[in-house]
Amino acid sequence: MKRDANQCAKSCEDRTPLSCASPGLRNCVILVLGFAILLSNLSHPINGQTRDSKPDGQLVLTGATIYASPTENPITNGVVVIRDGKIAAIGHRGSVRVPNGVATVNCSGLTITAGFWNSHVHFSKQKWADAANIPAPDLAAQIQEMLTRYGFTSVFDLGSPWENTRRIRERIESGEIPGPRIRSTGEMLLGFSVPEEILRASGTMRVTPQPVVANPGEALAASKKRLDPGTDGLKMYAASPFSPFAILSGEVIRAVVDEAHRRNKPVFVHPQSRGGLLAAVAGGVDVIAHTTPISGPWDESVLAAMRQAKVALIPTLKVWTYLLRDRASLRDQWTRTNVSQLRAWLASGGMVLFGTDVDAGMDDYDPGEEYALMADAGMTFRQILSSLTTAPVEKFGESGRLGRIAPGLVADLVVLSGDPSRDVRVFAAVRYTIRDGKVIYRAAR
């Protein structure tokens, strides 16, 4: 006898609703729960020197409201002086000496913050394949559409073919195309095989299938294989979304974590379920890459385990609403669960990192809804700003260079078209994105 989709999801407390769903819903849930797994197997762009920066590397932004950090009072009618890619001075107009003959951008009525981090992205869709040979204008347009138009000056790729992602990073760092700083985990570590139906349904690039890590020896070998070529961390699935819904053993998780930590690299995890989440935090992972909508509210035992492990959480709230957009009742149920889990984590004092999970199962790049859902969970605009700036630099060891606007720090900045303290969706209304003192995105007027 068929069961209602909501009853099905509710009854599957610590596993996916895949086994009890109708065929139509099953296909939807397969995509929802399996979209990121595939990654393991598988306005005008500004180029170079811009008219907003002179060869001597000086640029001045004037007249804006400046949030130098999430904890400081805003500077109204402020000035930021940039020299050679660094912040040279910041303060109220009149208290900062502006050099003569320097390119100046009038930011009156706008807001300036430090550059944003998106701590959960992917470069996995077919359009990113053969990145070394994508024409520069096309690659620049793709990066702008997904990242720089929304203020992202640093991103962490959590599961894409490493050699291809490395080519994208190299082309950005060489100055050939404008783009963010890219960190990457390379391909994910899996304890299960991916069904062929998922592979066929995917729009991701096809690469050599990755081995399943079933024991500590395999986990260690796979970790070394990913870290040796220069990846910046590791990403694993803690539990299978497919029958028999197996959870990685503590020994396997610990083997991955120990090798990454030996090299001072973070470990991210897709928790999948309550059991996967608890196994991951017990094993010492650093970042939980999603909430767990199939598991119901997080009780104190879950929150206490997360606190003790000092993990950070990337909520990725919008991705679930997007993937379930044609299943209203299940979408609304999971959204409520995700928001409640984030609210509980905030009340517990937990660290939150901003991330969207593009470009995996979701190709709607606008983060405005993510900001709104974070606010629904009780996050203030300052907490959201922290998740975009100071929290990731603290977690990833960049506090001495990035994440704030202060003299001597790198000039990664975002200029917003309004004030996010009044409406958090303004975080997505970017007028300019500046990396290393150069404008890499300028909104069309």
N, C-alpha and C positions, 0 to 999 in steps of 0.2 A: 504494500500500500504506500502511495506517495505521501511524503510529509511536507508540511509547509517549510519554506526556506529558512524562516526565522527559527522555527522549532529545531530544525536540523542543526543550524549553527550553534544554537544554545546548548544542544545536547552533546556536542562534540567539544567538551571543555578544553581538552589538552591535545587535540589533534585537529586536522583540517576537516571542514564539512564535505570534502571531496567524495568520501565514500558513501554519504547518505543523501547526496543532492540528486535532483532530477538531471537528465542529460544536459538540458540547456544551462541550468545553473552550474553543473559540474564544469562545463567548458569555461564559464565565466570565472569560477573559483580557481580552476587550473591556471588561468592567466593571472589572477590576483596573487596567488601564492607562489607561482612558479616563475614569474617574469624575470626576477633577478638571477635565478639559477642559470638561465641561458647564457649569462655573461661569462660564466666559467668555461663555456664550451664554444664556445664560439669566439632716413638715416643712412650713413655711408661709412663704411669702415675706414679708419684712419691708419695709414701704414707709415711706420718710421717717424720722421720729424713732423710735427704738426704745426699749424700756424699759430697755435696757442703756446708754443714753447720755442725759445730762441736757442741758437747753437750753444750758448753758454749755460743752458740748463736752468734758466730762471723763469719763474711763473708766479704771479700773484693773484689770489682770489680775494675779492673784497665784498663787503656788505652783507654777508650771510649770517645766519644763526649757526653757531658752531658747537657741536657736541664733541668735545675733545676725547671724552671717554663716557661710558655709561653712568659713571658715578659722579662726574663733575657737573656743576651748574653750567648751563649754556652761555656762550659768549654771544651777545647780540651785536649786530653791526660789526662783525668781526673781520679779521684779515688773516690769511695764511700766506706766508712767503715760502716758496720752494726754490731750492738751489741744488743743482747737481743730483736730483733725484731724492733729496732729503728735505725734511721740514726744517727750514732755517729760523722761522719765527711764527708765533701765533698770538693773537690778542685782540683787544678792542681797537677799532679804527682810531687813530690818533696816538695810540700807545706803541704802535709798531712802525718803524721806519721803512717806507717802501722805496726801494732803489729806483733811480731815474732810468727811463728807457726800457723798462722790463715789461714783457707781455702781461696784460692784466685782464682778468675775466670778472665782469660785474655780476655778482651773485646776490644782489639785493632781492629779498623775498624768498630766497632759497635756503636750504639747510645743508651743512657739510658734516660728514662723519668720516671715520676711518673706513678704509676699504672693507668690503664684505667678504666673508668666507662662506662657501657652500660646501659643507663637509660630507655630502653624499651625492655624487654625480656618477655618470657612466659615459664612456665613449664606445658604445657597443652596437648601435644601429648600423645597418649596412652603409649608410651615408658617410660613416667615418672610416670605412675600410680603405686600405691602401693609402693611408694618410700621407705618405711621402710624396705621392703623385697627384693628390687633389690640387687643382689649380689654386693658387694663393687667394684670389678674390673669393672663390667658392668656400674655401676653408675658413677664411676670415668672416664671411657672412654667417656660416654655421655657428661659429664660436660667439659671434655677436648676438645672434638670435637666441641662443641658449643661456649665455652667461654674462657677457660684459654689458649688455643693455640693461641688466638688472643689478649692476654694481658689483659683480663678483670679481675681485682681484686675486683671490686664491680659492682653489677648489681641491677636493680630495676625491679621486676616482676610486670607487669601492668595488671594482670588478669589471675589467675589460681586458682584451688581449694586450699584454704589456708592451710588446714590441711596437704595436701600432700606436698606442697611447704615447710611448716614448717619442715617436716621430712627430706627433702633434706638439709635444712639449718642446722638442728641439727647434721646430720651425718658429714657435713663439719666442723662445729665448734667443734665437739668432737675430731677432728683429725683423724677420721676413713678414710676419703678420702680427697684428696686435692681439693680445689675449691675456688670460690670468696666469698666475703661477699654478702649476699642476703637480700635485702629488698623486701617487697611484699605488694600489695594492697588487696590480696585475690581476690575473685570473683568480677566482675564488677557490677555496678548498672545500670539497664536498665529501660527505660520507655516504653518498648514494648515487645511483645512476639516474640520468634524466630520461623520462619516457620520450619516445620518438614523436608522439603527438605534440609535445611541448616544443620540440625542435622544429617541427614543421610549421607550427603556428607562429614562430618567432620571426621578427623582422631584424634580428641581429645578424652580424657577420658570422660565418661558419669557420671555425678553426679546428685544429686537432683536438679531439676530446681529451679532457683532463682525467688523470687517474683518480679513482676513488680512494680516500684515505680511510682504511679500516682498522689500523692499529698504530701504535706510537711510532714504529719504525717508518711506516709509509708517511705518516704525518710529518716527521722530521725531514725526510728526504724531499717531500713536496715543498715544505717551508723553505729549505735551502735553495731549491730550484727556483723559487720565486724571488727570494731575497738576494741571491748572488748577483743577478744582472743589474741590481740597483733600484728595486722597488722601495717604496717608502713605508711599507707596513704590510700586514696580511689581513685577509678577510675570509671568514668561514661561515658556513651554515651550521648551526648548532643542532638542528633537527630536520628530518626529512618531511616535506609536505605531502609525500606520497606513502601509501601503504607499504610497509608496516609502521610508518611514522617513527622510525628509530631515532634516538637521540645519541649524539656523539658521546663516547665514553670520556670520563674525566681524564684518563691517561692520554687520549688523543688530543684533547683540548690543551692540556698542560704541555704536551710536546711542542705544539704550535706556539703557544705563548712563551715558553722558555726560550725558544730559538729567536723569536722576534725581540724579546726583551734583552737577550744577550747582545743584540745589535742596536739597542735603544730605539726600536721601532714599535709603533702601536699595533694592536690587534683589534679589529672590528668584527662584530658578529651579527648575522641575521638570526634572531633568536627563534622565530617561528612559533613557539608555544611557551607556556609557562615552564614546562620541564626543560626546554632548550635554554630559556633565559636563566634558570637557576643553575644549570650545568655550566653555562658560559661564565657566569660571574664567579662561581666556585673555582673555575679553572684559571681565573686571573685575566680575562679579557679587559680591554680598556674602554671600548666604546660599543654601546648597544645601538645598532643601526636602524632599528624600527621599534615601535610599540608592538604589542601582540594582541590584535583585536579579537582573535578567536578564543582567547583565554579568559575573558571577563575582567572585572576590575582587579587591580593589583592590591593584594592584602598586605598587611604589615610584614609578614614573613618574606614576601618578595622584595618589598621596599628596604627592609633591613639588610637583606643579602646584597642588594645593589649599593646601599650606602657603605657597607663594610668593604666592598670591593672597590669603592671610589670610582665607579664607572661614570662616564658621561652618556647622555641619551640624545640621539637624533630622532625626533618624533616622526617625521615624514607623514604628517596628518593628511595632506591633500591627496597623496597618491592613492589611498584607499577609496576616497570619494570619487576620484577620477575613474578608477578601474571598475567601480561598481555603479557607474552613473546610470546604467540601464536597469539596475536592481534596487529600486528606491528603498524598500524596507530593510534589506540587508545592509545597504549603504548607510542608512541612518543609524541602524543599530551599531555597526562597527565604528562609525564616526563618534557616537556617544561614548563608546568604550575607549577609543583612542584618546579623546579629550579628557575623560576621567582619569586615565592612566597618567597622562602628562600632568594633570592637576595634582594628583597624589604625589608624583615625583617632585614637583615644585614645592609642595607643602612639606616634603621630607628634606628639603634643602639641597636637592640634587642639581648637578650641572647639566645644562642643556646646550647642545650645539645645533645650529641651523643646518638643515639639509632637505633636499627635495626629491632625490632619487631619479631625477632626469639623467640621462636619456635611456631609461630601461623600459619599464612598462608604461611610462607617461611621457608624452611628447608635447604636453601643454606646459610651456616653460614659465609662464607668469606666476611668480610666487605670492601674489597678492592674497590669494585664498589661504595659503599656508600661514601668513602673518595673522589673518583674521581668526583662523582656528586656534592659533597659539594664544591670541588674546581671549578667545572663548574659554580656554583652559585656565585663564587667570594671569597670564603673563603681561606685565606692564611693558610699555614701549622701551623702557630702559633694560628690562630683562631680555626682550627680543634683540635689542641692540647689542647686549652682551653676547648673546648666542651667535651673532654675526661677526663679532670683533674680538673682545677680550677673552671670552671663554675658549674659542679654538686656539688662539695663540698661546694661552696657558697650557692647554692640553697637549699641543704639538711642539712646545718648546720654542716659540717665536716671540715671546713677550718683550725681548730686548730689541726687536726690530719693527714689529708690526702691531696692529690692533688698536692703537691710540694715535692721536694727533699731538705730537710733542716735539720740541727741537731735538734734532739728531736722529729721529726715527725715519724710516723709509716713507716717502710720500705716496702711499696708496690711499686714495680718498674717493668718496662718493659725494656727489652734489645732487640733492633731492629737490624736486619741484615744490615741495611743501614742508610741513612740520609733522613728523611722525608722532610727536607727543599728542597731537590732536586726532590723528587717524593713522593707525599702524599700516594700513595699505599704502601709505605714502612711501614706505620703504621700497616699494616696487616702482615708484614714479621717479626714475633716475634721469637727471638732466645731463650729467657728465660722469664718466668713470675715468679715474686717473690712476695709473700705475707707474711707479718709479718717477713721478713728476711729469709724466706725459699723458695727454688725453688719449685714451684708447677707445672711448665711445662718447659720442655727442648726439643727443636726441634731436630729431628734426623739429624745427620751429613751426 
